Amino acid sequence: MRTNIIILLCVFSVVTLAVAKPNPVTKSITKEQFVICPVAGTKITPATAYEKTVFKGKTYYFCCAGCKPMFQKDPGKYLKNTATEKQPMKMMPKH
């Protein structure tokens, strides 16, 4: 039940950002300034990231509150996703 709520919150966060009116600040952001949430695969900017953490000297940014604890529980599982440059997932993985 808790996992379902976290997934719903993450999906809601992504949908809310997608339907929001364009922000003049993010309108001028170049492709290189975007980062990918290692858990959900969502494209975000460091400024709009919900959470962040440092792992082995590199900063990782997250799209919602549920992604950071999942990453911290098993970083290797999610770093495989970022290493292969996969397309963003439509929904977060079930745990």
Secondary structure, 3 states (H helix, E strand, C coil): CHHHHHHHHHHHHHHHHHHCCCCHHHHCCCHHHCEECCCCCCEECCCCCCEEEEECCEEEEECCCCHHHHHHHCHHHHHHHHHCCCCCCCCCCCC
